[in-house]
Amino acid sequence: MVIAFRKDLDLGKGKIAAQVAHAAVACALITEKKERKIFKAWMAEGQRKVVIRVSGLDELYRLKERAEMEGFRTCLITDAGLTQIPPGTVTCLGIGPGQEEEIDRITGEFPLL
């Protein structure tokens, strides 16, 4: 699983961690329900998660489109706006889980958060 976070947002470490956690949980639950075999394999392999950074919203949407074209499930996380940013701000994108080599083909060029 890969979570792409927007580096143009000025958020505290705790807020970033919470948003990334939202993406990981959402992707896991969707995959468990819709692609049980992939979910079980991901669980058995230790639930690997990698967090990368993207420049901003446009790049996040381009990555989402590419991931979906490659057959991955995605999950956009939108903040409720109760603390640091306005309501409705898209903060990150969860991709997968899936085979590491396959996800790396579309996310490997991005730097780690």
Z-matrix of the N, CA and C atoms (Angstrom, degrees):
N
C 1 1.445
C 2 1.525 1 108.18
N 3 1.317 2 115.24 1 140.57
C 4 1.456 3 121.30 2 176.59
C 5 1.518 4 108.30 3 -125.12
N 6 1.308 5 115.82 4 136.88
C 7 1.462 6 121.36 5 173.64
C 8 1.518 7 106.98 6 -116.65
N 9 1.324 8 116.16 7 124.40
C 10 1.461 9 122.49 8 178.64
C 11 1.522 10 108.42 9 -101.33
N 12 1.327 11 116.10 10 124.15
C 13 1.461 12 121.42 11 -177.73
C 14 1.527 13 109.95 12 -113.45
N 15 1.317 14 116.17 13 141.81
C 16 1.475 15 122.13 14 -179.31
C 17 1.532 16 110.62 15 -76.37
N 18 1.330 17 116.01 16 119.37
C 19 1.462 18 118.74 17 -179.82
C 20 1.522 19 112.39 18 -81.05
N 21 1.328 20 118.09 19 -8.19
C 22 1.459 21 120.16 20 178.42
C 23 1.525 22 112.80 21 -80.71
N 24 1.324 23 117.27 22 -7.25
C 25 1.464 24 121.33 23 177.92
C 26 1.526 25 109.37 24 -90.47
N 27 1.306 26 116.98 25 132.69
C 28 1.458 27 121.84 26 -179.91
C 29 1.528 28 108.80 27 -95.78
N 30 1.324 29 115.44 28 85.26
C 31 1.461 30 120.77 29 -176.53
C 32 1.518 31 110.30 30 -118.58
N 33 1.325 32 115.48 31 151.89
C 34 1.448 33 121.04 32 175.58
C 35 1.521 34 111.18 33 -70.18
N 36 1.327 35 116.16 34 161.88
C 37 1.460 36 121.43 35 -177.93
C 38 1.527 37 112.44 36 -59.70
N 39 1.329 38 116.28 37 -39.30
C 40 1.458 39 119.68 38 179.60
C 41 1.520 40 112.09 39 -65.06
N 42 1.323 41 116.74 40 -40.62
C 43 1.467 42 121.70 41 178.90
C 44 1.528 43 110.05 42 -65.75
N 45 1.331 44 116.28 43 -42.23
C 46 1.464 45 120.54 44 177.46
C 47 1.530 46 109.54 45 -60.19
N 48 1.324 47 115.92 46 -47.02
C 49 1.465 48 120.04 47 -179.68
C 50 1.524 49 111.27 48 -59.39
N 51 1.309 50 117.12 49 -41.53
C 52 1.465 51 120.82 50 -180.00
C 53 1.529 52 111.25 51 -64.67
N 54 1.314 53 117.29 52 -42.86
C 55 1.461 54 120.99 53 -179.48
C 56 1.528 55 110.97 54 -65.86
N 57 1.323 56 116.47 55 -42.20
C 58 1.468 57 121.17 56 177.33
C 59 1.529 58 109.98 57 -62.75
N 60 1.320 59 116.92 58 -41.29
C 61 1.464 60 120.63 59 178.08
C 62 1.528 61 111.02 60 -62.79
N 63 1.326 62 116.83 61 -40.55
C 64 1.474 63 119.95 62 177.02
C 65 1.529 64 109.97 63 -57.60
N 66 1.331 65 116.79 64 -44.70
C 67 1.469 66 120.93 65 -178.76
C 68 1.522 67 111.07 66 -64.70
N 69 1.331 68 116.96 67 -43.30
C 70 1.463 69 120.20 68 -178.90
C 71 1.520 70 111.38 69 -63.88
N 72 1.317 71 116.62 70 -45.21
C 73 1.466 72 120.38 71 -179.67
C 74 1.529 73 110.34 72 -64.82
N 75 1.327 74 116.94 73 -45.73
C 76 1.465 75 120.12 74 -178.92
C 77 1.522 76 111.49 75 -60.86
N 78 1.325 77 117.23 76 -45.60
C 79 1.466 78 120.16 77 179.02
C 80 1.525 79 111.45 78 -63.45
N 81 1.318 80 116.39 79 -42.19
C 82 1.463 81 119.87 80 -179.97
C 83 1.526 82 111.04 81 -62.21
N 84 1.318 83 117.03 82 -45.28
C 85 1.468 84 120.22 83 -178.63
C 86 1.525 85 112.08 84 -65.43
N 87 1.314 86 116.78 85 -41.11
C 88 1.465 87 120.40 86 178.37
C 89 1.528 88 110.40 87 -63.41
N 90 1.330 89 115.64 88 -44.52
C 91 1.462 90 120.14 89 -178.82
C 92 1.524 91 111.16 90 -67.29
N 93 1.323 92 116.76 91 -39.55
C 94 1.469 93 119.28 92 178.07
C 95 1.523 94 110.74 93 -59.32
N 96 1.303 95 116.18 94 -39.26
C 97 1.467 96 120.78 95 -177.45
C 98 1.528 97 112.38 96 -76.75
N 99 1.333 98 117.54 97 -40.73
C 100 1.468 99 120.50 98 -170.18
C 101 1.524 100 114.34 99 -102.10
N 102 1.340 101 117.28 100 -24.23
C 103 1.465 102 120.56 101 -177.48
C 104 1.525 103 109.16 102 -139.78
N 105 1.299 104 115.02 103 69.13
C 106 1.471 105 122.04 104 -171.89
C 107 1.531 106 113.19 105 -56.54
N 108 1.323 107 117.77 106 -38.70
C 109 1.462 108 121.20 107 -179.30
C 110 1.531 109 110.61 108 -62.89
N 111 1.316 110 117.42 109 -44.75
C 112 1.466 111 121.63 110 178.49
C 113 1.523 112 110.10 111 -64.55
N 114 1.323 113 116.58 112 -41.91
C 115 1.461 114 120.72 113 179.38
C 116 1.530 115 110.63 114 -61.37
N 117 1.317 116 117.22 115 -47.00
C 118 1.465 117 120.70 116 -178.91
C 119 1.528 118 111.04 117 -61.86
N 120 1.308 119 117.26 118 -41.13
C 121 1.467 120 120.70 119 178.91
C 122 1.532 121 110.34 120 -63.85
N 123 1.315 122 116.48 121 -43.29
C 124 1.471 123 121.47 122 178.56
C 125 1.528 124 110.66 123 -62.06
N 126 1.309 125 117.55 124 -42.96
C 127 1.459 126 121.55 125 178.05
C 128 1.532 127 110.64 126 -63.27
N 129 1.319 128 116.57 127 -44.03
C 130 1.464 129 120.88 128 -177.88
C 131 1.524 130 112.27 129 -65.95
N 132 1.332 131 116.40 130 -27.21
C 133 1.469 132 120.80 131 -178.21
C 134 1.524 133 112.92 132 -90.67
N 135 1.325 134 118.27 133 5.78
C 136 1.457 135 120.72 134 175.14
C 137 1.517 136 115.79 135 100.93
N 138 1.322 137 117.88 136 10.17
C 139 1.471 138 123.27 137 176.23
C 140 1.530 139 113.01 138 55.62
N 141 1.309 140 117.09 139 48.64
C 142 1.460 141 121.86 140 -178.50
C 143 1.529 142 111.22 141 -57.70
N 144 1.330 143 113.77 142 134.72
C 145 1.464 144 121.82 143 176.19
C 146 1.522 145 108.34 144 -135.77
N 147 1.321 146 116.20 145 133.53
C 148 1.456 147 122.07 146 177.15
C 149 1.518 148 107.15 147 -123.59
N 150 1.332 149 116.74 148 135.88
C 151 1.464 150 120.86 149 -179.97
C 152 1.526 151 108.36 150 -111.59
N 153 1.321 152 114.44 151 123.42
C 154 1.460 153 120.96 152 178.75
C 155 1.526 154 109.20 153 -115.30
N 156 1.309 155 115.87 154 170.30
C 157 1.462 156 118.60 155 177.06
C 158 1.523 157 109.52 156 -121.10
N 159 1.316 158 113.39 157 144.37
C 160 1.463 159 121.55 158 175.10
C 161 1.522 160 107.05 159 -120.33
N 162 1.320 161 116.18 160 158.93
C 163 1.463 162 120.38 161 -173.27
C 164 1.523 163 113.46 162 -67.54
N 165 1.317 164 116.81 163 -34.92
C 166 1.457 165 118.94 164 -177.21
C 167 1.512 166 111.50 165 -177.19
N 168 1.315 167 114.98 166 -165.99
C 169 1.465 168 121.57 167 -174.32
C 170 1.521 169 112.80 168 -63.03
N 171 1.332 170 117.79 169 -42.25
C 172 1.472 171 119.85 170 -179.47
C 173 1.519 172 111.43 171 -60.55
N 174 1.322 173 116.18 172 -44.73
C 175 1.464 174 119.64 173 179.85
C 176 1.535 175 110.60 174 -66.84
N 177 1.316 176 117.28 175 -35.87
C 178 1.455 177 121.72 176 177.44
C 179 1.529 178 110.58 177 -61.47
N 180 1.329 179 116.97 178 -44.81
C 181 1.461 180 120.55 179 178.97
C 182 1.522 181 112.20 180 -67.38
N 183 1.337 182 117.16 181 -37.45
C 184 1.467 183 119.47 182 176.43
C 185 1.532 184 110.78 183 -63.31
N 186 1.324 185 116.12 184 -41.30
C 187 1.464 186 120.17 185 178.22
C 188 1.529 187 110.83 186 -65.08
N 189 1.312 188 117.03 187 -40.15
C 190 1.468 189 121.64 188 177.43
C 191 1.528 190 110.46 189 -59.20
N 192 1.313 191 115.91 190 -47.43
C 193 1.465 192 120.63 191 -179.48
C 194 1.528 193 110.99 192 -61.76
N 195 1.317 194 116.38 193 -44.18
C 196 1.462 195 120.48 194 -179.73
C 197 1.529 196 110.91 195 -64.32
N 198 1.330 197 116.69 196 -43.73
C 199 1.468 198 120.51 197 179.73
C 200 1.522 199 110.89 198 -61.18
N 201 1.313 200 116.95 199 -43.36
C 202 1.463 201 120.47 200 179.88
C 203 1.525 202 111.44 201 -67.06
N 204 1.336 203 116.92 202 -36.34
C 205 1.468 204 120.03 203 176.83
C 206 1.533 205 110.97 204 -64.06
N 207 1.332 206 116.38 205 -29.64
C 208 1.471 207 121.43 206 178.46
C 209 1.531 208 111.98 207 -84.88
N 210 1.336 209 116.94 208 -0.39
C 211 1.455 210 120.91 209 175.10
C 212 1.518 211 115.93 210 94.54
N 213 1.336 212 117.86 211 9.20
C 214 1.458 213 120.52 212 178.66
C 215 1.511 214 111.53 213 -87.00
N 216 1.298 215 115.16 214 147.05
C 217 1.463 216 120.43 215 170.19
C 218 1.514 217 107.25 216 -77.31
N 219 1.319 218 115.78 217 144.95
C 220 1.456 219 120.62 218 178.01
C 221 1.518 220 109.42 219 -131.69
N 222 1.314 221 115.21 220 160.27
C 223 1.451 222 120.78 221 178.78
C 224 1.528 223 108.71 222 -146.01
N 225 1.322 224 116.47 223 114.47
C 226 1.467 225 121.45 224 175.11
C 227 1.518 226 108.98 225 -83.50
N 228 1.306 227 116.22 226 138.55
C 229 1.455 228 121.08 227 177.66
C 230 1.524 229 108.62 228 -108.45
N 231 1.321 230 114.85 229 125.80
C 232 1.459 231 122.76 230 -179.80
C 233 1.519 232 108.19 231 -116.81
N 234 1.322 233 116.30 232 127.38
C 235 1.459 234 121.38 233 -175.53
C 236 1.528 235 111.54 234 -76.63
N 237 1.323 236 115.26 235 146.77
C 238 1.468 237 121.31 236 178.23
C 239 1.526 238 112.48 237 -76.63
N 240 1.313 239 116.58 238 -15.18
C 241 1.456 240 119.90 239 176.16
C 242 1.517 241 115.17 240 78.56
N 243 1.301 242 117.68 241 26.70
C 244 1.462 243 120.30 242 -177.47
C 245 1.530 244 113.06 243 -86.93
N 246 1.333 245 117.44 244 -13.80
C 247 1.467 246 118.41 245 -176.20
C 248 1.522 247 113.31 246 -128.16
N 249 1.315 248 118.20 247 -83.39
C 250 1.464 249 121.76 248 -166.06
C 251 1.523 250 116.39 249 -98.63
N 252 1.316 251 118.08 250 -19.38
C 253 1.466 252 120.67 251 -175.71
C 254 1.521 253 110.16 252 -135.49
N 255 1.328 254 116.96 253 161.72
C 256 1.469 255 120.31 254 -178.94
C 257 1.529 256 112.56 255 -65.31
N 258 1.327 257 116.73 256 151.63
C 259 1.470 258 120.62 257 176.85
C 260 1.527 259 110.61 258 -57.09
N 261 1.311 260 115.59 259 140.95
C 262 1.460 261 120.88 260 177.17
C 263 1.510 262 115.20 261 87.89
N 264 1.322 263 118.02 262 1.88
C 265 1.463 264 120.62 263 179.07
C 266 1.529 265 109.56 264 -71.89
N 267 1.319 266 116.06 265 124.47
C 268 1.460 267 120.94 266 175.86
C 269 1.524 268 107.15 267 -78.68
N 270 1.330 269 116.51 268 123.59
C 271 1.459 270 120.59 269 -174.90
C 272 1.520 271 114.22 270 -104.94
N 273 1.335 272 116.24 271 -39.29
C 274 1.460 273 117.83 272 -176.02
C 275 1.528 274 111.20 273 -156.05
N 276 1.321 275 113.36 274 171.73
C 277 1.457 276 122.17 275 -177.61
C 278 1.516 277 108.77 276 -131.84
N 279 1.310 278 117.05 277 126.83
C 280 1.457 279 121.50 278 172.36
C 281 1.512 280 109.75 279 -95.51
N 282 1.329 281 116.02 280 139.39
C 283 1.467 282 122.10 281 179.48
C 284 1.529 283 107.93 282 -129.26
N 285 1.317 284 115.54 283 127.32
C 286 1.452 285 119.02 284 175.94
C 287 1.512 286 112.82 285 99.28
N 288 1.322 287 115.60 286 -158.06
C 289 1.460 288 129.00 287 9.44
C 290 1.522 289 112.84 288 -75.02
N 291 1.324 290 113.65 289 167.48
C 292 1.449 291 120.96 290 179.60
C 293 1.510 292 110.32 291 -172.51
N 294 1.304 293 115.90 292 -172.76
C 295 1.457 294 121.25 293 179.31
C 296 1.532 295 110.05 294 -65.51
N 297 1.325 296 115.73 295 132.21
C 298 1.460 297 121.56 296 -176.93
C 299 1.531 298 112.56 297 -53.58
N 300 1.309 299 116.83 298 -46.30
C 301 1.464 300 120.85 299 -177.53
C 302 1.531 301 111.45 300 -62.96
N 303 1.310 302 116.36 301 -36.65
C 304 1.462 303 120.68 302 -178.62
C 305 1.529 304 111.18 303 -71.54
N 306 1.320 305 116.91 304 -43.89
C 307 1.465 306 119.92 305 178.86
C 308 1.523 307 110.14 306 -67.49
N 309 1.329 308 117.11 307 -38.52
C 310 1.464 309 120.91 308 179.67
C 311 1.525 310 112.58 309 -59.91
N 312 1.330 311 116.77 310 -30.08
C 313 1.470 312 119.72 311 179.09
C 314 1.531 313 111.64 312 -59.21
N 315 1.330 314 116.59 313 -31.37
C 316 1.466 315 118.89 314 -177.73
C 317 1.524 316 113.70 315 -106.26
N 318 1.337 317 117.75 316 -16.32
C 319 1.467 318 119.80 317 -177.13
C 320 1.520 319 113.78 318 -118.15
N 321 1.316 320 118.22 319 -10.22
C 322 1.462 321 122.22 320 -174.21
C 323 1.510 322 115.20 321 -62.08
N 324 1.311 323 118.45 322 -21.36
C 325 1.466 324 121.60 323 -178.06
C 326 1.537 325 112.97 324 -80.30
N 327 1.323 326 117.20 325 -13.57
C 328 1.451 327 121.39 326 -175.78
C 329 1.529 328 110.65 327 -87.48
N 330 1.341 329 116.71 328 144.75
C 331 1.462 330 119.09 329 177.89
C 332 1.521 331 111.33 330 -74.31
N 333 1.336 332 114.48 331 153.15
C 334 1.457 333 119.79 332 175.54
C 335 1.517 334 109.95 333 -68.68
N 336 1.333 335 116.41 334 150.43
C 337 1.469 336 120.89 335 176.07
C 338 1.502 337 107.13 336 -73.77
